[in-house]
Amino acid sequence: YLVAEARISDWEAAFSTRFQVFQHRRDGVSTVRCLNYTLEAGVAEHVEGVLRTVHLPFRPLRVPSAAFNEALSLTTPAKLLEFYKVQSQPTHPDVRQSVYEASTATSDSRWSAEDLVRFQNEYGLSKVQVAEDYGCSMDNSACTNDADSCQEPNLDIQYMTAVSQNSQTVWYDSHNDFSGWLLQVLTDSDPPLVHSISYGIPELDAESGFKTLIPNTLAKSFNTEAKKLGARGITIVVSSGDDGAPGAFAREIGAGACHYNPSFPATSPYVTAVGGTMGVEDGGPEITCSSTSNGLITSGGGYSTLYEMPDYQRDAAAAYGETTEGQKVSSGFSSGRGIPDLSMAAHNYMIFVGGTRGVVSGTSASAPVFAAMLSLVNAQLANQGKAPVGFVNPTLYKAAVAGDGSNPFNDITSGDNLCTAGQPTINPPQCCPQGFYAAPGWDPATGLGSWNHEIGRHLFKTKDGAYPPPWGWWEVALIVIASSVACVALVWIVARCLCGCDRVTRRQRLARFGITNTGSTQFGLFLLGGAWIAFGIITAPKGECAYSATWNWTNSAAVAGGSCLILCAVLLRLRAMVLKHRQADQRQAFLQNDHGQQMAASRSDPPTTVRITVPEGLNPGDEIEFVTPQGQRVRTIIPPGTVAGGVFDAQVPVMARV
């Protein structure tokens, strides 16, 4: 992307167009756009499109809410974790997650840090705050004065942090512009691994004869960048919408807007679209969340008019068409990408807004709940040295038809999404002929079903990626042995090449560097090796069990290197002991004369001192040989600082002939 800012007159000249002020006919919101634009021939071939020119911003509708009532069956963190079998909270410092919200011309999206603390205290959750706020949207007072502006953002943040309690959470607000959000994520050197988007735009404009509302430039660029992010191991989770198959225009305009109208960007083949169920608040079973079942919202779903159906979904969609429920569907829908991919609880979430309790429903809750579960999987994988889950859809669809017990989905077979959001007695929903019925397997109302986390988290345990595979203790042991042998061989080769092949010459040259005491060398190697091993063990990431360490290549390399140093020290010590005993044996043999007579001296004889004068031509570190008065030949090294003509004392055993 290139981002530029200039005066309107400059853009008009550059694009050969005229910008005008467009005003929404119902709420009076204004924005500046043009009807078309032209690029010079030399430029046009290099440009995919220019955003914020012909694309009018869509005004999202607020999610219906209900007043808090103790008698209501509520969805709470504890119920979610129990129902979807989230049994552990793995943590890893590199695993981050994000929430994306869109401020509009009429209302900014705000969230409250104080409400988050109240929510965490209410349910005994980990006290984790939002790590970064891109958009500066945290405003405690705004949530008190205008609860509507905080209702959905608070819902997303409170439940994402409730499900994945140890992951850092990031907030994005690009002010009603997906291109702005994409730019923020793509330019971040270390973006969160999982992104939850609780915002969408109907693909078709009901006010212009159901023409495409999404500019081709935005549709293509979003798809391209989502594909890139997936390749980097980043997951995008999007809510499928709260107005069933007819979409938001049907709720706002009425029966005249009834149409198959799925929500973008949930329809992108490179995101995971999440629909809504109800029933978790009562302990199950789950059915399609629908306003006609007092669900306040209806799970969004359908087939895209922008994107073709991806290969990973074709078999599942074909199977739906053969079911009884699939054959009841009215004609007129597209054959493109189907949504949702799966569904999660979407009804009666208890939240805090402006210091008070509230109850909210929506797939705006379903998406961050599932996204947070993927963050738990990412933490589990990171602790094993594996890559994050990335783009998960092909894995999900493959697992759904597995017959080996690895299917992680609770199939939803009851309900439909023919109606929009609404409350039957206050703001009735708009029901349309267009819609879909839940059925066994995948369907455009609830997708593959809801997620069983205990089963689902194991789907990615053998996932290949940029990080090395996990190593067990036996593998680490093999690495240590192989590294140690290689290290010893390398040291031996280097020593021979640098210091010569003659043992005496090597000792002389090493003595010039002050290396005359092998004991101190061994001690230093032991200390350094022990330090490396301690570093490798202490920094090893801990798995879900408190005392089980999982290994990555840095930890294994540290332990292998430390073990190599200690092995070198042990070999030096053994060599010194062998030489000591060999010299003792040679001395004992010397004590016998040619006729086998035993000399009087023994191995326990105290040493005597002989004063040696250094001959001309010899230097410190050279080896000198002399004969004692008893005729014993002795070799020693001229100590540092002793020059030719100087003297030094050498100790030799007493050799008295019998």
PESULPE-V607661 format. One record per residue. N is the residue number from 0. RES is the residue in three letters. PSI is psi in whole degrees, 0 to 359 (NA if undefined). BURIAL is # if it has 16 or more other C-alpha atoms within 10 Angstrom, else .. D_LAST is the distance of its C-alpha to the last C-alpha in Angstrom with 1 decimal. Layout:
N_RES_PSI_BURIAL_D_LAST / N_RES_PSI_BURIAL_D_LAST
This chain:
0_TYR_145_._98.9 / 1_LEU_133_._100.4 / 2_VAL_127_._101.9 / 3_ALA_155_._104.5 / 4_GLU_133_._107.1 / 5_ALA_174_._110.3 / 6_ARG_153_._113.9 / 7_ILE_319_._116.3 / 8_SER_326_._118.2 / 9_ASP_319_._115.1 / 10_TRP_323_#_114.3 / 11_GLU_320_._117.9 / 12_ALA_321_._117.7 / 13_ALA_325_._114.3 / 14_PHE_5_#_115.5 / 15_SER_53_._119.2 / 16_THR_183_#_120.3 / 17_ARG_120_._121.8 / 18_PHE_143_#_120.1 / 19_GLN_165_._122.3 / 20_VAL_122_._122.2 / 21_PHE_136_._122.3 / 22_GLN_133_._123.2 / 23_HIS_132_._122.8 / 24_ARG_339_._126.2 / 25_ARG_314_._125.4 / 26_ASP_0_._123.0 / 27_GLY_7_._123.7 / 28_VAL_134_._120.1 / 29_SER_151_._120.0 / 30_THR_159_._117.6 / 31_VAL_123_._117.7 / 32_ARG_173_#_117.5 / 33_CYS_165_#_119.1 / 34_LEU_331_._120.8 / 35_ASN_170_._118.9 / 36_TYR_160_#_116.9 / 37_THR_138_._116.2 / 38_LEU_149_._113.1 / 39_GLU_150_._113.1 / 40_ALA_320_._112.3 / 41_GLY_342_._109.1 / 42_VAL_321_._107.9 / 43_ALA_324_._109.2 / 44_GLU_344_._106.9 / 45_HIS_1_._103.9 / 46_VAL_126_._105.2 / 47_GLU_322_._105.3 / 48_GLY_171_#_107.7 / 49_VAL_115_#_108.6 / 50_LEU_163_._108.4 / 51_ARG_34_._110.7 / 52_THR_293_#_113.6 / 53_VAL_0_#_115.6 / 54_HIS_113_#_113.8 / 55_LEU_134_#_115.7 / 56_PRO_142_#_113.5 / 57_PHE_139_#_114.1 / 58_ARG_105_#_114.8 / 59_PRO_151_#_112.8 / 60_LEU_145_._114.5 / 61_ARG_148_._113.0 / 62_VAL_134_#_111.6 / 63_PRO_144_#_114.0 / 64_SER_167_#_112.7 / 65_ALA_151_._113.7 / 66_ALA_146_._113.8 / 67_PHE_135_#_111.1 / 68_ASN_127_._112.1 / 69_GLU_336_._110.1 / 70_ALA_348_._111.9 / 71_LEU_148_._110.7 / 72_SER_117_#_108.0 / 73_LEU_150_#_105.5 / 74_THR_123_#_102.6 / 75_THR_165_#_99.6 / 76_PRO_317_#_95.9 / 77_ALA_320_._94.9 / 78_LYS_320_._97.5 / 79_LEU_311_#_96.4 / 80_LEU_322_#_92.7 / 81_GLU_314_._93.5 / 82_PHE_318_#_96.1 / 83_TYR_10_#_94.1 / 84_LYS_50_._90.9 / 85_VAL_104_#_88.8 / 86_GLN_357_._86.0 / 87_SER_162_._83.3 / 88_GLN_72_#_83.1 / 89_PRO_152_#_80.2 / 90_THR_147_#_79.5 / 91_HIS_134_#_78.0 / 92_PRO_338_._78.4 / 93_ASP_358_._79.5 / 94_VAL_115_#_82.4 / 95_ARG_157_#_85.7 / 96_GLN_161_#_89.3 / 97_SER_157_#_92.6 / 98_VAL_132_#_96.3 / 99_TYR_127_#_99.0 / 100_GLU_161_#_102.4 / 101_ALA_116_#_105.4 / 102_SER_153_#_107.5 / 103_THR_176_#_111.1 / 104_ALA_334_._113.8 / 105_THR_342_._115.4 / 106_SER_127_._112.3 / 107_ASP_147_#_108.8 / 108_SER_126_#_106.0 / 109_ARG_153_#_104.2 / 110_TRP_159_#_101.6 / 111_SER_123_#_100.6 / 112_ALA_327_#_97.1 / 113_GLU_320_#_98.6 / 114_ASP_324_#_100.2 / 115_LEU_319_#_96.9 / 116_VAL_318_#_95.2 / 117_ARG_316_#_98.1 / 118_PHE_315_#_97.8 / 119_GLN_322_#_94.0 / 120_ASN_322_._94.6 / 121_GLU_322_._97.4 / 122_TYR_12_._95.2 / 123_GLY_42_._91.7 / 124_LEU_166_#_90.3 / 125_SER_138_._87.4 / 126_LYS_82_._88.5 / 127_VAL_125_#_88.2 / 128_GLN_168_#_90.4 / 129_VAL_128_#_91.5 / 130_ALA_320_._88.7 / 131_GLU_145_._90.9 / 132_ASP_90_._94.7 / 133_TYR_105_._95.9 / 134_GLY_351_#_99.6 / 135_CYS_54_._99.3 / 136_SER_357_#_101.2 / 137_MET_120_#_99.9 / 138_ASP_97_._102.8 / 139_ASN_319_#_103.1 / 140_SER_324_._106.5 / 141_ALA_324_#_108.0 / 142_CYS_335_#_107.0 / 143_THR_320_#_108.9 / 144_ASN_331_._112.0 / 145_ASP_85_._112.1 / 146_ALA_328_#_110.5 / 147_ASP_325_#_111.6 / 148_SER_343_#_109.3 / 149_CYS_348_#_106.3 / 150_GLN_305_#_107.0 / 151_GLU_317_#_105.5 / 152_PRO_317_#_102.5 / 153_ASN_320_#_101.6 / 154_LEU_311_#_101.9 / 155_ASP_311_#_99.5 / 156_ILE_317_#_96.8 / 157_GLN_321_#_97.0 / 158_TYR_334_#_96.5 / 159_MET_316_#_94.0 / 160_THR_340_#_91.7 / 161_ALA_328_#_92.5 / 162_VAL_314_#_91.3 / 163_SER_90_#_88.2 / 164_GLN_347_#_87.3 / 165_ASN_5_#_84.0 / 166_SER_141_#_85.0 / 167_GLN_135_#_86.1 / 168_THR_136_#_89.8 / 169_VAL_143_#_91.6 / 170_TRP_133_#_95.3 / 171_TYR_137_#_97.3 / 172_ASP_108_#_101.0 / 173_SER_17_#_102.4 / 174_HIS_67_#_106.0 / 175_ASN_39_#_107.7 / 176_ASP_107_#_105.9 / 177_PHE_329_#_103.4 / 178_SER_324_#_102.6 / 179_GLY_320_#_101.4 / 180_TRP_315_#_99.1 / 181_LEU_318_#_97.7 / 182_LEU_318_._97.0 / 183_GLN_315_._95.2 / 184_VAL_317_#_92.9 / 185_LEU_330_#_92.3 / 186_THR_356_._91.3 / 187_ASP_124_._89.0 / 188_SER_337_._85.4 / 189_ASP_70_._84.4 / 190_PRO_158_#_87.6 / 191_PRO_152_#_87.7 / 192_LEU_336_#_86.9 / 193_VAL_131_#_90.0 / 194_HIS_132_#_93.5 / 195_SER_126_#_96.5 / 196_ILE_118_#_100.0 / 197_SER_53_#_102.9 / 198_TYR_142_#_105.6 / 199_GLY_166_#_107.7 / 200_ILE_133_#_110.8 / 201_PRO_139_#_113.3 / 202_GLU_329_#_113.0 / 203_LEU_145_#_116.8 / 204_ASP_107_#_119.3 / 205_ALA_342_#_122.1 / 206_GLU_1_._124.3 / 207_SER_35_._124.4 / 208_GLY_29_._125.1 / 209_PHE_39_._121.5 / 210_LYS_163_._120.2 / 211_THR_126_._116.5 / 212_LEU_337_#_115.5 / 213_ILE_120_#_112.0 / 214_PRO_144_#_111.8 / 215_ASN_325_._110.2 / 216_THR_313_._107.8 / 217_LEU_318_#_106.6 / 218_ALA_315_#_106.3 / 219_LYS_315_#_104.3 / 220_SER_321_#_102.1 / 221_PHE_316_#_101.3 / 222_ASN_317_#_100.4 / 223_THR_314_._98.2 / 224_GLU_326_#_96.3 / 225_ALA_323_#_95.9 / 226_LYS_318_#_94.4 / 227_LYS_316_._91.9 / 228_LEU_320_#_90.9 / 229_GLY_321_#_90.4 / 230_ALA_335_._88.1 / 231_ARG_3_#_86.1 / 232_GLY_19_#_85.6 / 233_ILE_135_#_88.5 / 234_THR_136_#_91.1 / 235_ILE_123_#_94.7 / 236_VAL_129_#_96.7 / 237_VAL_138_#_100.5 / 238_SER_143_#_103.1 / 239_SER_355_#_105.8 / 240_GLY_161_#_108.7 / 241_ASP_10_#_110.9 / 242_ASP_36_#_114.2 / 243_GLY_205_#_113.7 / 244_ALA_328_#_114.6 / 245_PRO_330_#_117.7 / 246_GLY_177_#_115.6 / 247_ALA_329_#_116.3 / 248_PHE_324_#_119.6 / 249_ALA_323_#_121.2 / 250_ARG_321_#_120.4 / 251_GLU_321_._121.8 / 252_ILE_321_._124.8 / 253_GLY_202_._125.8 / 254_ALA_332_._126.9 / 255_GLY_344_._127.6 / 256_ALA_9_#_123.9 / 257_CYS_126_#_123.0 / 258_HIS_161_#_120.8 / 259_TYR_113_#_117.3 / 260_ASN_79_#_115.4 / 261_PRO_170_#_111.6 / 262_SER_131_#_109.6 / 263_PHE_142_#_107.5 / 264_PRO_14_#_104.5 / 265_ALA_334_#_103.8 / 266_THR_353_#_105.2 / 267_SER_134_#_102.5 / 268_PRO_349_#_100.4 / 269_TYR_18_#_97.2 / 270_VAL_165_#_97.6 / 271_THR_113_#_97.6 / 272_ALA_134_#_101.0 / 273_VAL_122_#_101.3 / 274_GLY_195_#_104.5 / 275_GLY_145_#_105.4 / 276_THR_169_#_105.7 / 277_MET_154_#_107.0 / 278_GLY_333_#_106.1 / 279_VAL_323_#_102.7 / 280_GLU_335_#_104.4 / 281_ASP_4_._105.8 / 282_GLY_10_._102.7 / 283_GLY_174_._103.9 / 284_PRO_166_._104.8 / 285_GLU_144_#_105.1 / 286_ILE_171_#_108.2 / 287_THR_130_#_109.2 / 288_CYS_125_#_109.9 / 289_SER_142_#_113.6 / 290_SER_333_#_116.1 / 291_THR_349_#_118.5 / 292_SER_24_#_116.1 / 293_ASN_31_._115.9 / 294_GLY_358_#_112.7 / 295_LEU_320_#_114.2 / 296_ILE_168_#_112.7 / 297_THR_133_#_112.5 / 298_SER_123_#_109.5 / 299_GLY_147_#_109.9 / 300_GLY_167_#_109.6 / 301_GLY_199_#_111.0 / 302_TYR_135_#_110.5 / 303_SER_145_#_109.9 / 304_THR_353_#_112.4 / 305_LEU_324_#_109.8 / 306_TYR_142_#_106.9 / 307_GLU_159_#_106.6 / 308_MET_129_#_105.1 / 309_PRO_157_._101.3 / 310_ASP_324_._99.8 / 311_TYR_347_._97.8 / 312_GLN_349_#_101.1 / 313_ARG_314_._103.4 / 314_ASP_319_._102.7 / 315_ALA_318_#_103.1 / 316_ALA_321_#_106.3 / 317_ALA_321_._107.7 / 318_ALA_324_._107.0 / 319_TYR_320_#_108.9 / 320_GLY_339_._112.0 / 321_GLU_352_._112.1 / 322_THR_163_._112.2 / 323_THR_319_._115.4 / 324_GLU_321_#_114.8 / 325_GLY_329_#_114.1 / 326_GLN_349_._117.4 / 327_LYS_347_._119.3 / 328_VAL_138_#_118.4 / 329_SER_151_._121.3 / 330_SER_171_._121.0 / 331_GLY_354_._120.5 / 332_PHE_161_#_116.8 / 333_SER_173_#_114.4 / 334_SER_23_._111.8 / 335_GLY_199_#_109.1 / 336_ARG_130_#_106.0 / 337_GLY_143_#_106.4 / 338_ILE_156_#_105.5 / 339_PRO_172_#_104.1 / 340_ASP_327_#_100.7 / 341_LEU_179_#_100.3 / 342_SER_156_#_101.7 / 343_MET_171_#_100.5 / 344_ALA_136_#_102.3 / 345_ALA_11_#_105.0 / 346_HIS_135_#_107.2 / 347_ASN_55_#_107.4 / 348_TYR_129_#_104.3 / 349_MET_123_#_104.1 / 350_ILE_172_#_103.1 / 351_PHE_131_#_103.5 / 352_VAL_121_#_105.8 / 353_GLY_30_#_106.6 / 354_GLY_358_#_105.2 / 355_THR_159_._107.3 / 356_ARG_144_._106.7 / 357_GLY_166_#_108.3 / 358_VAL_126_#_108.5 / 359_VAL_147_#_108.2 / 360_SER_156_#_108.2 / 361_GLY_154_#_107.3 / 362_THR_352_#_104.9 / 363_SER_339_#_103.8 / 364_ALA_323_#_101.7 / 365_SER_317_#_100.8 / 366_ALA_308_#_99.1 / 367_PRO_332_#_96.7 / 368_VAL_313_#_95.8 / 369_PHE_321_#_94.7 / 370_ALA_319_#_93.1 / 371_ALA_325_#_91.0 / 372_MET_325_#_89.9 / 373_LEU_328_#_88.6 / 374_SER_322_#_86.7 / 375_LEU_319_#_85.0 / 376_VAL_319_#_84.1 / 377_ASN_320_#_82.8 / 378_ALA_319_#_80.5 / 379_GLN_316_#_79.2 / 380_LEU_319_#_78.5 / 381_ALA_324_#_77.0 / 382_ASN_346_#_74.5 / 383_GLN_7_#_73.5 / 384_GLY_20_#_73.1 / 385_LYS_164_#_76.4 / 386_ALA_157_#_79.4 / 387_PRO_170_#_82.6 / 388_VAL_328_#_85.4 / 389_GLY_221_#_87.6 / 390_PHE_113_#_90.8 / 391_VAL_347_#_91.1 / 392_ASN_312_#_94.4 / 393_PRO_322_._93.3 / 394_THR_319_._90.7 / 395_LEU_313_#_93.3 / 396_TYR_326_#_95.9 / 397_LYS_320_._93.4 / 398_ALA_330_#_92.2 / 399_ALA_337_#_95.8 / 400_VAL_9_#_96.3 / 401_ALA_139_._92.9 / 402_GLY_15_._93.2 / 403_ASP_19_._89.6 / 404_GLY_6_._90.2 / 405_SER_8_._89.2 / 406_ASN_116_#_92.7 / 407_PRO_13_#_92.5 / 408_PHE_139_#_96.3 / 409_ASN_107_#_98.8 / 410_ASP_131_#_101.9 / 411_ILE_120_#_105.0 / 412_THR_11_#_108.2 / 413_SER_137_#_110.9 / 414_GLY_176_#_112.9 / 415_ASP_175_#_114.2 / 416_ASN_49_#_114.3 / 417_LEU_346_#_118.0 / 418_CYS_158_#_118.6 / 419_THR_180_#_117.5 / 420_ALA_157_#_116.0 / 421_GLY_167_#_118.5 / 422_GLN_121_#_119.6 / 423_PRO_323_._122.5 / 424_THR_348_._124.4 / 425_ILE_302_._123.7 / 426_ASN_81_._122.9 / 427_PRO_143_#_123.4 / 428_PRO_158_#_121.3 / 429_GLN_118_#_122.8 / 430_CYS_140_#_122.5 / 431_CYS_162_#_123.0 / 432_PRO_334_#_123.3 / 433_GLN_127_#_120.1 / 434_GLY_177_#_117.0 / 435_PHE_156_#_114.4 / 436_TYR_141_#_113.7 / 437_ALA_145_#_110.3 / 438_ALA_166_#_109.2 / 439_PRO_139_#_106.3 / 440_GLY_203_#_103.5 / 441_TRP_144_#_104.0 / 442_ASP_158_#_107.3 / 443_PRO_20_#_108.7 / 444_ALA_316_#_109.2 / 445_THR_6_#_105.7 / 446_GLY_221_#_103.5 / 447_LEU_349_#_100.8 / 448_GLY_192_#_101.0 / 449_SER_166_#_99.0 / 450_TRP_128_#_95.2 / 451_ASN_104_#_92.9 / 452_HIS_324_#_89.8 / 453_GLU_324_._87.4 / 454_ILE_316_#_88.0 / 455_GLY_328_#_88.7 / 456_ARG_343_#_85.5 / 457_HIS_354_._83.5 / 458_LEU_332_#_85.6 / 459_PHE_14_#_83.4 / 460_LYS_339_._79.9 / 461_THR_20_._79.1 / 462_LYS_130_._80.9 / 463_ASP_155_._79.3 / 464_GLY_194_#_79.3 / 465_ALA_340_._77.6 / 466_TYR_151_._74.8 / 467_PRO_157_._71.9 / 468_PRO_160_#_72.1 / 469_PRO_149_#_70.4 / 470_TRP_133_#_66.8 / 471_GLY_180_._65.6 / 472_TRP_319_._62.1 / 473_TRP_325_._61.0 / 474_GLU_321_._62.2 / 475_VAL_320_#_60.4 / 476_ALA_317_#_57.2 / 477_LEU_319_._57.6 / 478_ILE_319_#_58.4 / 479_VAL_313_#_55.2 / 480_ILE_312_._53.0 / 481_ALA_318_._54.6 / 482_SER_320_#_54.6 / 483_SER_314_#_50.9 / 484_VAL_316_._49.9 / 485_ALA_320_._52.1 / 486_CYS_315_#_50.8 / 487_VAL_317_#_47.1 / 488_ALA_320_._48.0 / 489_LEU_315_._50.0 / 490_VAL_317_._47.3 / 491_TRP_317_._44.8 / 492_ILE_315_._47.3 / 493_VAL_317_._48.3 / 494_ALA_318_._44.7 / 495_ARG_322_._44.0 / 496_CYS_321_._47.3 / 497_LEU_326_._47.1 / 498_CYS_3_#_43.4 / 499_GLY_163_._42.7 / 500_CYS_348_._41.0 / 501_ASP_130_._37.5 / 502_ARG_317_._35.2 / 503_VAL_317_._33.7 / 504_THR_319_._37.2 / 505_ARG_315_#_38.5 / 506_ARG_322_#_35.8 / 507_GLN_315_#_36.6 / 508_ARG_323_#_40.3 / 509_LEU_326_._40.1 / 510_ALA_331_#_38.1 / 511_ARG_334_._41.1 / 512_PHE_10_._43.1 / 513_GLY_11_._40.7 / 514_ILE_86_._39.5 / 515_THR_347_#_35.8 / 516_ASN_104_._35.5 / 517_THR_336_._36.2 / 518_GLY_315_._36.5 / 519_SER_325_._39.6 / 520_THR_316_._41.1 / 521_GLN_317_#_40.8 / 522_PHE_319_._42.4 / 523_GLY_320_._45.2 / 524_LEU_320_#_45.9 / 525_PHE_314_#_46.1 / 526_LEU_313_._48.6 / 527_LEU_317_#_50.7 / 528_GLY_317_#_50.8 / 529_GLY_322_#_51.8 / 530_ALA_318_._54.5 / 531_TRP_318_#_56.0 / 532_ILE_317_#_56.0 / 533_ALA_318_#_57.7 / 534_PHE_315_._60.3 / 535_GLY_321_#_61.0 / 536_ILE_316_#_61.6 / 537_ILE_321_._63.5 / 538_THR_358_._65.9 / 539_ALA_130_#_66.5 / 540_PRO_140_#_70.3 / 541_LYS_140_#_71.1 / 542_GLY_197_#_73.3 / 543_GLU_337_#_76.1 / 544_CYS_138_._73.6 / 545_ALA_331_._72.0 / 546_TYR_14_._68.4 / 547_SER_122_._68.5 / 548_ALA_139_#_67.5 / 549_THR_153_#_68.8 / 550_TRP_141_#_67.0 / 551_ASN_181_#_68.1 / 552_TRP_329_#_66.1 / 553_THR_318_._65.0 / 554_ASN_316_#_63.5 / 555_SER_321_#_61.7 / 556_ALA_321_#_60.4 / 557_ALA_314_#_59.1 / 558_VAL_320_#_57.3 / 559_ALA_317_#_56.0 / 560_GLY_317_#_54.7 / 561_GLY_318_#_53.0 / 562_SER_324_#_51.4 / 563_CYS_315_#_50.2 / 564_LEU_317_#_48.5 / 565_ILE_321_#_46.8 / 566_LEU_319_#_45.7 / 567_CYS_317_#_44.1 / 568_ALA_320_#_42.3 / 569_VAL_317_#_41.1 / 570_LEU_320_._39.9 / 571_LEU_319_#_38.0 / 572_ARG_316_#_36.4 / 573_LEU_319_._35.4 / 574_ARG_319_._34.1 / 575_ALA_319_._31.9 / 576_MET_320_._30.5 / 577_VAL_316_._29.8 / 578_LEU_322_._28.0 / 579_LYS_314_._25.9 / 580_HIS_325_._24.8 / 581_ARG_318_._24.3 / 582_GLN_323_._22.0 / 583_ALA_320_._20.0 / 584_ASP_320_._19.8 / 585_GLN_321_._18.8 / 586_ARG_319_._16.0 / 587_GLN_322_._14.7 / 588_ALA_325_._15.1 / 589_PHE_330_._13.2 / 590_LEU_356_#_10.1 / 591_GLN_130_._10.2 / 592_ASN_182_._9.7 / 593_ASP_337_._12.8 / 594_HIS_12_._12.3 / 595_GLY_10_._12.0 / 596_GLN_140_._8.5 / 597_GLN_131_#_8.1 / 598_MET_161_#_6.0 / 599_ALA_330_._6.2 / 600_ALA_154_#_9.2 / 601_SER_177_._12.5 / 602_ARG_344_._15.9 / 603_SER_6_._17.0 / 604_ASP_139_._14.8 / 605_PRO_148_._17.4 / 606_PRO_161_._18.1 / 607_THR_162_._18.0 / 608_THR_133_._20.9 / 609_VAL_131_._21.2 / 610_ARG_126_._24.6 / 611_ILE_136_._26.1 / 612_THR_129_._29.2 / 613_VAL_121_#_31.4 / 614_PRO_163_._32.4 / 615_GLU_147_._36.1 / 616_GLY_353_._37.6 / 617_LEU_152_._35.7 / 618_ASN_164_#_37.3 / 619_PRO_137_#_36.6 / 620_GLY_342_#_35.8 / 621_ASP_153_#_34.1 / 622_GLU_136_#_30.6 / 623_ILE_141_._28.1 / 624_GLU_135_._24.7 / 625_PHE_167_._22.0 / 626_VAL_127_._18.5 / 627_THR_165_._16.1 / 628_PRO_337_._14.3 / 629_GLN_1_._11.1 / 630_GLY_8_._13.3 / 631_GLN_132_._14.5 / 632_ARG_130_._18.2 / 633_VAL_138_._20.3 / 634_ARG_143_._24.1 / 635_THR_167_._26.4 / 636_ILE_134_#_30.1 / 637_ILE_121_#_31.8 / 638_PRO_158_#_33.6 / 639_PRO_143_._37.4 / 640_GLY_354_._38.8 / 641_THR_114_#_36.1 / 642_VAL_175_#_37.6 / 643_ALA_135_._36.4 / 644_GLY_344_._35.1 / 645_GLY_169_._34.3 / 646_VAL_154_._31.0 / 647_PHE_161_._29.5 / 648_ASP_133_._26.4 / 649_ALA_137_#_24.1 / 650_GLN_131_._21.7 / 651_VAL_153_#_18.3 / 652_PRO_154_#_15.4 / 653_VAL_129_#_12.4 / 654_MET_89_#_9.6 / 655_ALA_123_._6.5 / 656_ARG_148_._3.8 / 657_VAL_NA_._0.0
